Amino acid sequence: MRTTWMVLLTMPLLAASAVSSASAQATGGAGATDRAAQAAQRAAAANKPRTIDGINTVWLEELTQPEFRDMIKDGYTTVLIMTGGVENNDGNLQMNKHNINNKLLGEMIARKMGKTLVAPLVTLEPGNAGPTIQPGRAGPMLSQATYAALLYDMGNYLRSMGFTEIYYLGDSGGNARGMQTAADSLTKVYADSPDKVSFTHVPEYYNHTSVVQPYLQNDLKIPEGIKIGASTGTSGLHEELGIDATMALADPQSIRFAQRVKAGQAEINGIKFESLQWLQELGRKVADLRVTTTITAITAYRATRPKP
């Protein structure tokens, strides 16, 4: 009896399957035609002239598809991949300080370079989970393998979108390995490509200790209590004046400026913040210096490439 019921239950399924198969064979050509028509419609929509004005932005994610399409045609074929992170910055600074710097400096660099866009920020950095990671200490982070793969995929996809110069700029020292790996791997993969797309890690962008600290102490004669090359000074915090200044320029709350003034703690490494205006003006000087240093390096990299 059980076998009979199984046969009866299976027969409608087999019949439906046969009908479906026959229908698919009969309409196979029609399906291909429909897909071709849909592809043609998408292509027509993608190439349709804009009917409204675009906006003035260098951020790729803020563009509409037609705006981006037209900018690529107009020569906006250089893109910046800015990498930051979320990490322990002790009691005064938001854990996303690198992302705040990248938002500020990415736009400044792109606008000063001209015909340059900025990809969506990479807001996580590489690190390893384990027993030493506690609430409020750092993260979340990505493994080195995942991080390098992410940066590789971003660069590769940007290439397919029409960019011909792709630059990796990192505001955190631990990001350098993944950026260099991604740039080197993509360069090798497309070495023989007729597209001549370049993938470049720009380590000169990470210049807190090599450029900013000497500038503050030697050029501006600000006697901050931090040894040049160090990330911690006399305050004993993972914090320094140059970073406070650019963060204050971007968003005073990110360094808890008002709260520090109220608590009598508006200072770092022996340097008191004279006022928010003073700190922000210092931030403009530091930002301009970092931008100039980075663009000088990019110009030098460009000069080493063979001319088309």
Stockholm file with secondary structure:
# STOCKHOLM 1.0

chainA/1-308         MRTTWMVLLTMPLLAASAVSSASAQATGGAGATDRAAQAAQRAAAANKPRTIDGINTVWLEELTQPEFRDMIKDGYTTVLIMTGGVENNDGNLQMNKHNINNKLLGEMIARKMGKTLVAPLVTLEPGNAGPTIQPGRAGPMLSQATYAALLYDMGNYLRSMGFTEIYYLGDSGGNARGMQTAADSLTKVYADSPDKVSFTHVPEYYNHTSVVQPYLQNDLKIPEGIKIGASTGTSGLHEELGIDATMALADPQSIRFAQRVKAGQAEINGIKFESLQWLQELGRKVADLRVTTTITAITAYRATRPKP
#=GR chainA/1-308 SS CHHHHHHHHHHHHHHHHHHHHHHHHHSHHHHHHHHHHHHHHHHHHHTCCCSSCCCCCCBGGGSCHHHHHHHHHTTCCEEEEEECCCCCCTTTSCTTHHHHHHHHHHHHHHHHHSSEEECCCBCCCBCCCSTTCCTTTSCCCBCHHHHHHHHHHHHHHHHHHTCSEEEEEESSGGGHHHHHHHHHHHHHHTTTCTTCCEEEECGGGCCIIIIIHHIIIIISCCCCSSCTTCSCCTTCSSCCHHHHHHHHHHCGGGGTHHHHHHTTCCEETTEECCCHHHHHHHHHHHHHHHHHHHHHHHHHHHHTSCCC
#=GC SS_cons         CHHHHHHHHHHHHHHHHHHHHHHHHHSHHHHHHHHHHHHHHHHHHHTCCCSSCCCCCCBGGGSCHHHHHHHHHTTCCEEEEEECCCCCCTTTSCTTHHHHHHHHHHHHHHHHHSSEEECCCBCCCBCCCSTTCCTTTSCCCBCHHHHHHHHHHHHHHHHHHTCSEEEEEESSGGGHHHHHHHHHHHHHHTTTCTTCCEEEECGGGCCIIIIIHHIIIIISCCCCSSCTTCSCCTTCSSCCHHHHHHHHHHCGGGGTHHHHHHTTCCEETTEECCCHHHHHHHHHHHHHHHHHHHHHHHHHHHHTSCCC
//
